[in-house]
Amino acid sequence: AEVLAEECPTPMRRVGVKERYGQVGTQAFLQQEYGLTAEHILEAAGQLL
């Protein structure tokens, strides 16, 4: 990400866990809770286009 930002500026969108208390649950629950499902990632990528 740093190389792209410095050498080849390109639109980027960070996808990850925001600052909040952690949850406990299944992988599927946690992905949904933190917006890390394939659908959420595709939506974030689509916003760049």
mmCIF entry with sequence, helices, sheets and N, C-alpha, C, O atoms, coordinates in Angstrom:
data_MODEL
# 
_entry.id   MODEL 
# 
_entity.id                         1 
_entity.type                       polymer 
_entity.pdbx_number_of_molecules   1 
# 
_entity_poly.entity_id                      1 
_entity_poly.type                           'polypeptide(L)' 
_entity_poly.nstd_linkage                   no 
_entity_poly.nstd_monomer                   no 
_entity_poly.pdbx_seq_one_letter_code       AEVLAEECPTPMRRVGVKERYGQVGTQAFLQQEYGLTAEHILEAAGQLL 
_entity_poly.pdbx_seq_one_letter_code_can   AEVLAEECPTPMRRVGVKERYGQVGTQAFLQQEYGLTAEHILEAAGQLL 
_entity_poly.pdbx_strand_id                 A 
# 
loop_
_entity_poly_seq.entity_id 
_entity_poly_seq.num 
_entity_poly_seq.mon_id 
_entity_poly_seq.hetero 
1 1  ALA n 
1 2  GLU n 
1 3  VAL n 
1 4  LEU n 
1 5  ALA n 
1 6  GLU n 
1 7  GLU n 
1 8  CYS n 
1 9  PRO n 
1 10 THR n 
1 11 PRO n 
1 12 MET n 
1 13 ARG n 
1 14 ARG n 
1 15 VAL n 
1 16 GLY n 
1 17 VAL n 
1 18 LYS n 
1 19 GLU n 
1 20 ARG n 
1 21 TYR n 
1 22 GLY n 
1 23 GLN n 
1 24 VAL n 
1 25 GLY n 
1 26 THR n 
1 27 GLN n 
1 28 ALA n 
1 29 PHE n 
1 30 LEU n 
1 31 GLN n 
1 32 GLN n 
1 33 GLU n 
1 34 TYR n 
1 35 GLY n 
1 36 LEU n 
1 37 THR n 
1 38 ALA n 
1 39 GLU n 
1 40 HIS n 
1 41 ILE n 
1 42 LEU n 
1 43 GLU n 
1 44 ALA n 
1 45 ALA n 
1 46 GLY n 
1 47 GLN n 
1 48 LEU n 
1 49 LEU n 
# 
_struct_asym.id          A 
_struct_asym.entity_id   1 
# 
loop_
_struct_conf.conf_type_id 
_struct_conf.id 
_struct_conf.pdbx_PDB_helix_id 
_struct_conf.beg_label_comp_id 
_struct_conf.beg_label_asym_id 
_struct_conf.beg_label_seq_id 
_struct_conf.pdbx_beg_PDB_ins_code 
_struct_conf.end_label_comp_id 
_struct_conf.end_label_asym_id 
_struct_conf.end_label_seq_id 
_struct_conf.pdbx_end_PDB_ins_code 
_struct_conf.beg_auth_comp_id 
_struct_conf.beg_auth_asym_id 
_struct_conf.beg_auth_seq_id 
_struct_conf.end_auth_comp_id 
_struct_conf.end_auth_asym_id 
_struct_conf.end_auth_seq_id 
_struct_conf.pdbx_PDB_helix_class 
_struct_conf.details 
_struct_conf.pdbx_PDB_helix_length 
HELX_P HELX_P1 AA1 GLU A 2  ? GLU A 7  ? GLU A 2  GLU A 7  1 ? 6 
HELX_P HELX_P2 AA2 GLN A 27 ? GLU A 33 ? GLN A 27 GLU A 33 1 ? 7 
HELX_P HELX_P3 AA3 ALA A 38 ? GLY A 46 ? ALA A 38 GLY A 46 1 ? 9 
# 
_struct_conf_type.id          HELX_P 
_struct_conf_type.criteria    ? 
_struct_conf_type.reference   ? 
# 
loop_
_atom_site.group_PDB 
_atom_site.id 
_atom_site.type_symbol 
_atom_site.label_atom_id 
_atom_site.label_alt_id 
_atom_site.label_comp_id 
_atom_site.label_asym_id 
_atom_site.label_entity_id 
_atom_site.label_seq_id 
_atom_site.pdbx_PDB_ins_code 
_atom_site.Cartn_x 
_atom_site.Cartn_y 
_atom_site.Cartn_z 
_atom_site.occupancy 
_atom_site.B_iso_or_equiv 
_atom_site.pdbx_formal_charge 
_atom_site.auth_seq_id 
_atom_site.auth_comp_id 
_atom_site.auth_asym_id 
_atom_site.auth_atom_id 
_atom_site.pdbx_PDB_model_num 
ATOM 1   N N  . ALA A 1 1  ? 0.826   -1.184  0.000   1.00 0.00 ? 1  ALA A N  1 
ATOM 2   C CA . ALA A 1 1  ? 0.000   0.000   0.000   1.00 0.00 ? 1  ALA A CA 1 
ATOM 3   C C  . ALA A 1 1  ? 0.874   1.253   0.000   1.00 0.00 ? 1  ALA A C  1 
ATOM 4   O O  . ALA A 1 1  ? 0.573   2.221   -0.699  1.00 0.00 ? 1  ALA A O  1 
ATOM 5   N N  . GLU A 1 2  ? 1.939   1.237   0.771   1.00 0.00 ? 2  GLU A N  1 
ATOM 6   C CA . GLU A 1 2  ? 2.800   2.418   0.829   1.00 0.00 ? 2  GLU A CA 1 
ATOM 7   C C  . GLU A 1 2  ? 3.479   2.669   -0.510  1.00 0.00 ? 2  GLU A C  1 
ATOM 8   O O  . GLU A 1 2  ? 3.586   3.815   -0.947  1.00 0.00 ? 2  GLU A O  1 
ATOM 9   N N  . VAL A 1 3  ? 3.937   1.606   -1.164  1.00 0.00 ? 3  VAL A N  1 
ATOM 10  C CA . VAL A 1 3  ? 4.599   1.765   -2.461  1.00 0.00 ? 3  VAL A CA 1 
ATOM 11  C C  . VAL A 1 3  ? 3.623   2.343   -3.476  1.00 0.00 ? 3  VAL A C  1 
ATOM 12  O O  . VAL A 1 3  ? 3.976   3.253   -4.225  1.00 0.00 ? 3  VAL A O  1 
ATOM 13  N N  . LEU A 1 4  ? 2.396   1.821   -3.508  1.00 0.00 ? 4  LEU A N  1 
ATOM 14  C CA . LEU A 1 4  ? 1.399   2.362   -4.430  1.00 0.00 ? 4  LEU A CA 1 
ATOM 15  C C  . LEU A 1 4  ? 1.131   3.833   -4.147  1.00 0.00 ? 4  LEU A C  1 
ATOM 16  O O  . LEU A 1 4  ? 1.050   4.641   -5.071  1.00 0.00 ? 4  LEU A O  1 
ATOM 17  N N  . ALA A 1 5  ? 0.994   4.178   -2.887  1.00 0.00 ? 5  ALA A N  1 
ATOM 18  C CA . ALA A 1 5  ? 0.689   5.558   -2.517  1.00 0.00 ? 5  ALA A CA 1 
ATOM 19  C C  . ALA A 1 5  ? 1.821   6.513   -2.901  1.00 0.00 ? 5  ALA A C  1 
ATOM 20  O O  . ALA A 1 5  ? 1.572   7.649   -3.304  1.00 0.00 ? 5  ALA A O  1 
ATOM 21  N N  . GLU A 1 6  ? 3.057   6.046   -2.774  1.00 0.00 ? 6  GLU A N  1 
ATOM 22  C CA . GLU A 1 6  ? 4.199   6.916   -3.037  1.00 0.00 ? 6  GLU A CA 1 
ATOM 23  C C  . GLU A 1 6  ? 4.645   6.906   -4.493  1.00 0.00 ? 6  GLU A C  1 
ATOM 24  O O  . GLU A 1 6  ? 5.011   7.950   -5.032  1.00 0.00 ? 6  GLU A O  1 
ATOM 25  N N  . GLU A 1 7  ? 4.620   5.746   -5.135  1.00 0.00 ? 7  GLU A N  1 
ATOM 26  C CA . GLU A 1 7  ? 5.181   5.614   -6.472  1.00 0.00 ? 7  GLU A CA 1 
ATOM 27  C C  . GLU A 1 7  ? 4.149   5.632   -7.595  1.00 0.00 ? 7  GLU A C  1 
ATOM 28  O O  . GLU A 1 7  ? 4.463   6.026   -8.718  1.00 0.00 ? 7  GLU A O  1 
ATOM 29  N N  . CYS A 1 8  ? 2.955   5.220   -7.309  1.00 0.00 ? 8  CYS A N  1 
ATOM 30  C CA . CYS A 1 8  ? 1.928   5.115   -8.344  1.00 0.00 ? 8  CYS A CA 1 
ATOM 31  C C  . CYS A 1 8  ? 0.575   5.422   -7.712  1.00 0.00 ? 8  CYS A C  1 
ATOM 32  O O  . CYS A 1 8  ? -0.227  4.517   -7.481  1.00 0.00 ? 8  CYS A O  1 
ATOM 33  N N  . PRO A 1 9  ? 0.322   6.705   -7.432  1.00 0.00 ? 9  PRO A N  1 
ATOM 34  C CA . PRO A 1 9  ? -0.928  7.043   -6.736  1.00 0.00 ? 9  PRO A CA 1 
ATOM 35  C C  . PRO A 1 9  ? -2.148  6.414   -7.419  1.00 0.00 ? 9  PRO A C  1 
ATOM 36  O O  . PRO A 1 9  ? -2.358  6.565   -8.622  1.00 0.00 ? 9  PRO A O  1 
ATOM 37  N N  . THR A 1 10 ? -2.912  5.732   -6.639  1.00 0.00 ? 10 THR A N  1 
ATOM 38  C CA . THR A 1 10 ? -4.092  5.041   -7.141  1.00 0.00 ? 10 THR A CA 1 
ATOM 39  C C  . THR A 1 10 ? -5.170  5.071   -6.063  1.00 0.00 ? 10 THR A C  1 
ATOM 40  O O  . THR A 1 10 ? -4.844  5.042   -4.876  1.00 0.00 ? 10 THR A O  1 
ATOM 41  N N  . PRO A 1 11 ? -6.431  5.126   -6.441  1.00 0.00 ? 11 PRO A N  1 
ATOM 42  C CA . PRO A 1 11 ? -7.493  5.108   -5.425  1.00 0.00 ? 11 PRO A CA 1 
ATOM 43  C C  . PRO A 1 11 ? -7.431  3.822   -4.598  1.00 0.00 ? 11 PRO A C  1 
ATOM 44  O O  . PRO A 1 11 ? -7.281  2.729   -5.144  1.00 0.00 ? 11 PRO A O  1 
ATOM 45  N N  . MET A 1 12 ? -7.548  3.965   -3.298  1.00 0.00 ? 12 MET A N  1 
ATOM 46  C CA . MET A 1 12 ? -7.517  2.806   -2.407  1.00 0.00 ? 12 MET A CA 1 
ATOM 47  C C  . MET A 1 12 ? -8.618  2.945   -1.375  1.00 0.00 ? 12 MET A C  1 
ATOM 48  O O  . MET A 1 12 ? -9.019  4.052   -1.015  1.00 0.00 ? 12 MET A O  1 
ATOM 49  N N  . ARG A 1 13 ? -9.088  1.830   -0.915  1.00 0.00 ? 13 ARG A N  1 
ATOM 50  C CA . ARG A 1 13 ? -10.089 1.808   0.160   1.00 0.00 ? 13 ARG A CA 1 
ATOM 51  C C  . ARG A 1 13 ? -9.626  0.771   1.167   1.00 0.00 ? 13 ARG A C  1 
ATOM 52  O O  . ARG A 1 13 ? -9.398  -0.382  0.801   1.00 0.00 ? 13 ARG A O  1 
ATOM 53  N N  . ARG A 1 14 ? -9.483  1.151   2.409   1.00 0.00 ? 14 ARG A N  1 
ATOM 54  C CA . ARG A 1 14 ? -9.068  0.209   3.448   1.00 0.00 ? 14 ARG A CA 1 
ATOM 55  C C  . ARG A 1 14 ? -10.274 -0.549  3.968   1.00 0.00 ? 14 ARG A C  1 
ATOM 56  O O  . ARG A 1 14 ? -11.320 0.031   4.258   1.00 0.00 ? 14 ARG A O  1 
ATOM 57  N N  . VAL A 1 15 ? -10.106 -1.841  4.077   1.00 0.00 ? 15 VAL A N  1 
ATOM 58  C CA . VAL A 1 15 ? -11.159 -2.704  4.604   1.00 0.00 ? 15 VAL A CA 1 
ATOM 59  C C  . VAL A 1 15 ? -10.560 -3.438  5.789   1.00 0.00 ? 15 VAL A C  1 
ATOM 60  O O  . VAL A 1 15 ? -9.545  -4.119  5.648   1.00 0.00 ? 15 VAL A O  1 
ATOM 61  N N  . GLY A 1 16 ? -11.176 -3.308  6.957   1.00 0.00 ? 16 GLY A N  1 
ATOM 62  C CA . GLY A 1 16 ? -10.652 -3.975  8.133   1.00 0.00 ? 16 GLY A CA 1 
ATOM 63  C C  . GLY A 1 16 ? -11.523 -3.713  9.340   1.00 0.00 ? 16 GLY A C  1 
ATOM 64  O O  . GLY A 1 16 ? -12.599 -3.123  9.239   1.00 0.00 ? 16 GLY A O  1 
ATOM 65  N N  . VAL A 1 17 ? -11.043 -4.158  10.469  1.00 0.00 ? 17 VAL A N  1 
ATOM 66  C CA . VAL A 1 17 ? -11.788 -4.015  11.714  1.00 0.00 ? 17 VAL A CA 1 
ATOM 67  C C  . VAL A 1 17 ? -11.571 -2.606  12.249  1.00 0.00 ? 17 VAL A C  1 
ATOM 68  O O  . VAL A 1 17 ? -10.434 -2.195  12.478  1.00 0.00 ? 17 VAL A O  1 
ATOM 69  N N  . LYS A 1 18 ? -12.638 -1.882  12.444  1.00 0.00 ? 18 LYS A N  1 
ATOM 70  C CA . LYS A 1 18 ? -12.567 -0.531  12.994  1.00 0.00 ? 18 LYS A CA 1 
ATOM 71  C C  . LYS A 1 18 ? -12.295 -0.614  14.501  1.00 0.00 ? 18 LYS A C  1 
ATOM 72  O O  . LYS A 1 18 ? -12.412 -1.681  15.104  1.00 0.00 ? 18 LYS A O  1 
ATOM 73  N N  . GLU A 1 19 ? -11.937 0.504   15.087  1.00 0.00 ? 19 GLU A N  1 
ATOM 74  C CA . GLU A 1 19 ? -11.650 0.533   16.518  1.00 0.00 ? 19 GLU A CA 1 
ATOM 75  C C  . GLU A 1 19 ? -12.935 0.323   17.306  1.00 0.00 ? 19 GLU A C  1 
ATOM 76  O O  . GLU A 1 19 ? -13.797 1.201   17.356  1.00 0.00 ? 19 GLU A O  1 
ATOM 77  N N  . ARG A 1 20 ? -13.050 -0.829  17.910  1.00 0.00 ? 20 ARG A N  1 
ATOM 78  C CA . ARG A 1 20 ? -14.207 -1.157  18.748  1.00 0.00 ? 20 ARG A CA 1 
ATOM 79  C C  . ARG A 1 20 ? -13.870 -2.399  19.557  1.00 0.00 ? 20 ARG A C  1 
ATOM 80  O O  . ARG A 1 20 ? -12.889 -3.089  19.279  1.00 0.00 ? 20 ARG A O  1 
ATOM 81  N N  . TYR A 1 21 ? -14.683 -2.670  20.545  1.00 0.00 ? 21 TYR A N  1 
ATOM 82  C CA . TYR A 1 21 ? -14.454 -3.850  21.365  1.00 0.00 ? 21 TYR A CA 1 
ATOM 83  C C  . TYR A 1 21 ? -14.651 -5.105  20.528  1.00 0.00 ? 21 TYR A C  1 
ATOM 84  O O  . TYR A 1 21 ? -15.517 -5.157  19.654  1.00 0.00 ? 21 TYR A O  1 
ATOM 85  N N  . GLY A 1 22 ? -13.841 -6.107  20.806  1.00 0.00 ? 22 GLY A N  1 
ATOM 86  C CA . GLY A 1 22 ? -13.918 -7.357  20.065  1.00 0.00 ? 22 GLY A CA 1 
ATOM 87  C C  . GLY A 1 22 ? -15.143 -8.171  20.437  1.00 0.00 ? 22 GLY A C  1 
ATOM 88  O O  . GLY A 1 22 ? -15.696 -8.036  21.529  1.00 0.00 ? 22 GLY A O  1 
ATOM 89  N N  . GLN A 1 23 ? -15.549 -9.006  19.521  1.00 0.00 ? 23 GLN A N  1 
ATOM 90  C CA . GLN A 1 23 ? -16.681 -9.898  19.717  1.00 0.00 ? 23 GLN A CA 1 
ATOM 91  C C  . GLN A 1 23 ? -16.177 -11.337 19.717  1.00 0.00 ? 23 GLN A C  1 
ATOM 92  O O  . GLN A 1 23 ? -15.043 -11.610 19.325  1.00 0.00 ? 23 GLN A O  1 
ATOM 93  N N  . VAL A 1 24 ? -17.012 -12.227 20.149  1.00 0.00 ? 24 VAL A N  1 
ATOM 94  C CA . VAL A 1 24 ? -16.706 -13.653 20.140  1.00 0.00 ? 24 VAL A CA 1 
ATOM 95  C C  . VAL A 1 24 ? -17.789 -14.342 19.337  1.00 0.00 ? 24 VAL A C  1 
ATOM 96  O O  . VAL A 1 24 ? -18.971 -14.033 19.489  1.00 0.00 ? 24 VAL A O  1 
ATOM 97  N N  . GLY A 1 25 ? -17.397 -15.271 18.485  1.00 0.00 ? 25 GLY A N  1 
ATOM 98  C CA . GLY A 1 25 ? -18.388 -16.003 17.710  1.00 0.00 ? 25 GLY A CA 1 
ATOM 99  C C  . GLY A 1 25 ? -17.738 -16.806 16.611  1.00 0.00 ? 25 GLY A C  1 
ATOM 100 O O  . GLY A 1 25 ? -16.515 -16.930 16.537  1.00 0.00 ? 25 GLY A O  1 
ATOM 101 N N  . THR A 1 26 ? -18.584 -17.348 15.761  1.00 0.00 ? 26 THR A N  1 
ATOM 102 C CA . THR A 1 26 ? -18.084 -18.144 14.644  1.00 0.00 ? 26 THR A CA 1 
ATOM 103 C C  . THR A 1 26 ? -17.409 -17.226 13.624  1.00 0.00 ? 26 THR A C  1 
ATOM 104 O O  . THR A 1 26 ? -17.570 -16.006 13.655  1.00 0.00 ? 26 THR A O  1 
ATOM 105 N N  . GLN A 1 27 ? -16.661 -17.840 12.734  1.00 0.00 ? 27 GLN A N  1 
ATOM 106 C CA . GLN A 1 27 ? -15.999 -17.064 11.694  1.00 0.00 ? 27 GLN A CA 1 
ATOM 107 C C  . GLN A 1 27 ? -17.025 -16.298 10.858  1.00 0.00 ? 27 GLN A C  1 
ATOM 108 O O  . GLN A 1 27 ? -16.827 -15.121 10.559  1.00 0.00 ? 27 GLN A O  1 
ATOM 109 N N  . ALA A 1 28 ? -18.107 -16.957 10.485  1.00 0.00 ? 28 ALA A N  1 
ATOM 110 C CA . ALA A 1 28 ? -19.145 -16.311 9.673   1.00 0.00 ? 28 ALA A CA 1 
ATOM 111 C C  . ALA A 1 28 ? -19.762 -15.123 10.416  1.00 0.00 ? 28 ALA A C  1 
ATOM 112 O O  . ALA A 1 28 ? -19.985 -14.068 9.822   1.00 0.00 ? 28 ALA A O  1 
ATOM 113 N N  . PHE A 1 29 ? -20.035 -15.293 11.708  1.00 0.00 ? 29 PHE A N  1 
ATOM 114 C CA . PHE A 1 29 ? -20.609 -14.200 12.499  1.00 0.00 ? 29 PHE A CA 1 
ATOM 115 C C  . PHE A 1 29 ? -19.651 -13.016 12.558  1.00 0.00 ? 29 PHE A C  1 
ATOM 116 O O  . PHE A 1 29 ? -20.060 -11.870 12.373  1.00 0.00 ? 29 PHE A O  1 
ATOM 117 N N  . LEU A 1 30 ? -18.379 -13.294 12.815  1.00 0.00 ? 30 LEU A N  1 
ATOM 118 C CA . LEU A 1 30 ? -17.402 -12.218 12.950  1.00 0.00 ? 30 LEU A CA 1 
ATOM 119 C C  . LEU A 1 30 ? -17.178 -11.493 11.625  1.00 0.00 ? 30 LEU A C  1 
ATOM 120 O O  . LEU A 1 30 ? -17.032 -10.270 11.602  1.00 0.00 ? 30 LEU A O  1 
ATOM 121 N N  . GLN A 1 31 ? -17.149 -12.237 10.528  1.00 0.00 ? 31 GLN A N  1 
ATOM 122 C CA . GLN A 1 31 ? -17.004 -11.590 9.226   1.00 0.00 ? 31 GLN A CA 1 
ATOM 123 C C  . GLN A 1 31 ? -18.177 -10.649 8.966   1.00 0.00 ? 31 GLN A C  1 
ATOM 124 O O  . GLN A 1 31 ? -17.987 -9.535  8.477   1.00 0.00 ? 31 GLN A O  1 
ATOM 125 N N  . GLN A 1 32 ? -19.371 -11.091 9.288   1.00 0.00 ? 32 GLN A N  1 
ATOM 126 C CA . GLN A 1 32 ? -20.558 -10.252 9.106   1.00 0.00 ? 32 GLN A CA 1 
ATOM 127 C C  . GLN A 1 32 ? -20.515 -9.053  10.053  1.00 0.00 ? 32 GLN A C  1 
ATOM 128 O O  . GLN A 1 32 ? -20.802 -7.926  9.649   1.00 0.00 ? 32 GLN A O  1 
ATOM 129 N N  . GLU A 1 33 ? -20.161 -9.297  11.294  1.00 0.00 ? 33 GLU A N  1 
ATOM 130 C CA . GLU A 1 33 ? -20.123 -8.246  12.320  1.00 0.00 ? 33 GLU A CA 1 
ATOM 131 C C  . GLU A 1 33 ? -19.148 -7.126  11.960  1.00 0.00 ? 33 GLU A C  1 
ATOM 132 O O  . GLU A 1 33 ? -19.426 -5.951  12.200  1.00 0.00 ? 33 GLU A O  1 
ATOM 133 N N  . TYR A 1 34 ? -18.003 -7.498  11.385  1.00 0.00 ? 34 TYR A N  1 
ATOM 134 C CA . TYR A 1 34 ? -16.964 -6.520  11.082  1.00 0.00 ? 34 TYR A CA 1 
ATOM 135 C C  . TYR A 1 34 ? -16.933 -6.088  9.621   1.00 0.00 ? 34 TYR A C  1 
ATOM 136 O O  . TYR A 1 34 ? -16.034 -5.353  9.213   1.00 0.00 ? 34 TYR A O  1 
ATOM 137 N N  . GLY A 1 35 ? -17.905 -6.534  8.831   1.00 0.00 ? 35 GLY A N  1 
ATOM 138 C CA . GLY A 1 35 ? -17.959 -6.120  7.433   1.00 0.00 ? 35 GLY A CA 1 
ATOM 139 C C  . GLY A 1 35 ? -16.856 -6.704  6.582   1.00 0.00 ? 35 GLY A C  1 
ATOM 140 O O  . GLY A 1 35 ? -16.346 -6.041  5.678   1.00 0.00 ? 35 GLY A O  1 
ATOM 141 N N  . LEU A 1 36 ? -16.479 -7.951  6.866   1.00 0.00 ? 36 LEU A N  1 
ATOM 142 C CA . LEU A 1 36 ? -15.391 -8.589  6.133   1.00 0.00 ? 36 LEU A CA 1 
ATOM 143 C C  . LEU A 1 36 ? -15.863 -9.746  5.255   1.00 0.00 ? 36 LEU A C  1 
ATOM 144 O O  . LEU A 1 36 ? -15.069 -10.618 4.903   1.00 0.00 ? 36 LEU A O  1 
ATOM 145 N N  . THR A 1 37 ? -17.131 -9.761  4.905   1.00 0.00 ? 37 THR A N  1 
ATOM 146 C CA . THR A 1 37 ? -17.635 -10.785 3.991   1.00 0.00 ? 37 THR A CA 1 
ATOM 147 C C  . THR A 1 37 ? -17.246 -10.395 2.564   1.00 0.00 ? 37 THR A C  1 
ATOM 148 O O  . THR A 1 37 ? -16.897 -9.244  2.301   1.00 0.00 ? 37 THR A O  1 
ATOM 149 N N  . ALA A 1 38 ? -17.311 -11.350 1.660   1.00 0.00 ? 38 ALA A N  1 
ATOM 150 C CA . ALA A 1 38 ? -17.008 -11.067 0.257   1.00 0.00 ? 38 ALA A CA 1 
ATOM 151 C C  . ALA A 1 38 ? -17.911 -9.958  -0.271  1.00 0.00 ? 38 ALA A C  1 
ATOM 152 O O  . ALA A 1 38 ? -17.466 -9.097  -1.029  1.00 0.00 ? 38 ALA A O  1 
ATOM 153 N N  . GLU A 1 39 ? -19.169 -9.980  0.127   1.00 0.00 ? 39 GLU A N  1 
ATOM 154 C CA . GLU A 1 39 ? -20.108 -8.961  -0.337  1.00 0.00 ? 39 GLU A CA 1 
ATOM 155 C C  . GLU A 1 39 ? -19.696 -7.565  0.129   1.00 0.00 ? 39 GLU A C  1 
ATOM 156 O O  . GLU A 1 39 ? -19.755 -6.608  -0.642  1.00 0.00 ? 39 GLU A O  1 
ATOM 157 N N  . HIS A 1 40 ? -19.280 -7.450  1.387   1.00 0.00 ? 40 HIS A N  1 
ATOM 158 C CA . HIS A 1 40 ? -18.845 -6.150  1.911   1.00 0.00 ? 40 HIS A CA 1 
ATOM 159 C C  . HIS A 1 40 ? -17.593 -5.656  1.180   1.00 0.00 ? 40 HIS A C  1 
ATOM 160 O O  . HIS A 1 40 ? -17.475 -4.472  0.863   1.00 0.00 ? 40 HIS A O  1 
ATOM 161 N N  . ILE A 1 41 ? -16.673 -6.568  0.921   1.00 0.00 ? 41 ILE A N  1 
ATOM 162 C CA . ILE A 1 41 ? -15.429 -6.190  0.248   1.00 0.00 ? 41 ILE A CA 1 
ATOM 163 C C  . ILE A 1 41 ? -15.715 -5.764  -1.189  1.00 0.00 ? 41 ILE A C  1 
ATOM 164 O O  . ILE A 1 41 ? -15.146 -4.784  -1.669  1.00 0.00 ? 41 ILE A O  1 
ATOM 165 N N  . LEU A 1 42 ? -16.596 -6.496  -1.879  1.00 0.00 ? 42 LEU A N  1 
ATOM 166 C CA . LEU A 1 42 ? -16.977 -6.116  -3.244  1.00 0.00 ? 42 LEU A CA 1 
ATOM 167 C C  . LEU A 1 42 ? -17.660 -4.754  -3.267  1.00 0.00 ? 42 LEU A C  1 
ATOM 168 O O  . LEU A 1 42 ? -17.431 -3.955  -4.174  1.00 0.00 ? 42 LEU A O  1 
ATOM 169 N N  . GLU A 1 43 ? -18.489 -4.495  -2.282  1.00 0.00 ? 43 GLU A N  1 
ATOM 170 C CA . GLU A 1 43 ? -19.166 -3.197  -2.194  1.00 0.00 ? 43 GLU A CA 1 
ATOM 171 C C  . GLU A 1 43 ? -18.152 -2.069  -2.019  1.00 0.00 ? 43 GLU A C  1 
ATOM 172 O O  . GLU A 1 43 ? -18.260 -1.029  -2.669  1.00 0.00 ? 43 GLU A O  1 
ATOM 173 N N  . ALA A 1 44 ? -17.169 -2.274  -1.144  1.00 0.00 ? 44 ALA A N  1 
ATOM 174 C CA . ALA A 1 44 ? -16.139 -1.257  -0.919  1.00 0.00 ? 44 ALA A CA 1 
ATOM 175 C C  . ALA A 1 44 ? -15.327 -1.028  -2.191  1.00 0.00 ? 44 ALA A C  1 
ATOM 176 O O  . ALA A 1 44 ? -15.007 0.112   -2.527  1.00 0.00 ? 44 ALA A O  1 
ATOM 177 N N  . ALA A 1 45 ? -14.995 -2.102  -2.897  1.00 0.00 ? 45 ALA A N  1 
ATOM 178 C CA . ALA A 1 45 ? -14.247 -1.976  -4.151  1.00 0.00 ? 45 ALA A CA 1 
ATOM 179 C C  . ALA A 1 45 ? -15.087 -1.264  -5.202  1.00 0.00 ? 45 ALA A C  1 
ATOM 180 O O  . ALA A 1 45 ? -14.572 -0.438  -5.955  1.00 0.00 ? 45 ALA A O  1 
ATOM 181 N N  . GLY A 1 46 ? -16.364 -1.574  -5.257  1.00 0.00 ? 46 GLY A N  1 
ATOM 182 C CA . GLY A 1 46 ? -17.251 -0.947  -6.224  1.00 0.00 ? 46 GLY A CA 1 
ATOM 183 C C  . GLY A 1 46 ? -17.381 0.551   -6.023  1.00 0.00 ? 46 GLY A C  1 
ATOM 184 O O  . GLY A 1 46 ? -17.622 1.284   -6.982  1.00 0.00 ? 46 GLY A O  1 
ATOM 185 N N  . GLN A 1 47 ? -17.227 1.016   -4.799  1.00 0.00 ? 47 GLN A N  1 
ATOM 186 C CA . GLN A 1 47 ? -17.322 2.446   -4.516  1.00 0.00 ? 47 GLN A CA 1 
ATOM 187 C C  . GLN A 1 47 ? -16.151 3.226   -5.112  1.00 0.00 ? 47 GLN A C  1 
ATOM 188 O O  . GLN A 1 47 ? -16.229 4.444   -5.272  1.00 0.00 ? 47 GLN A O  1 
ATOM 189 N N  . LEU A 1 48 ? -15.075 2.526   -5.437  1.00 0.00 ? 48 LEU A N  1 
ATOM 190 C CA . LEU A 1 48 ? -13.916 3.190   -6.032  1.00 0.00 ? 48 LEU A CA 1 
ATOM 191 C C  . LEU A 1 48 ? -14.063 3.374   -7.536  1.00 0.00 ? 48 LEU A C  1 
ATOM 192 O O  . LEU A 1 48 ? -13.379 4.205   -8.134  1.00 0.00 ? 48 LEU A O  1 
ATOM 193 N N  . LEU A 1 49 ? -14.950 2.605   -8.141  1.00 0.00 ? 49 LEU A N  1 
ATOM 194 C CA . LEU A 1 49 ? -15.083 2.653   -9.605  1.00 0.00 ? 49 LEU A CA 1 
ATOM 195 C C  . LEU A 1 49 ? -15.967 3.782   -10.064 1.00 0.00 ? 49 LEU A C  1 
ATOM 196 O O  . LEU A 1 49 ? -16.176 3.953   -11.266 1.00 0.00 ? 49 LEU A O  1 
# 
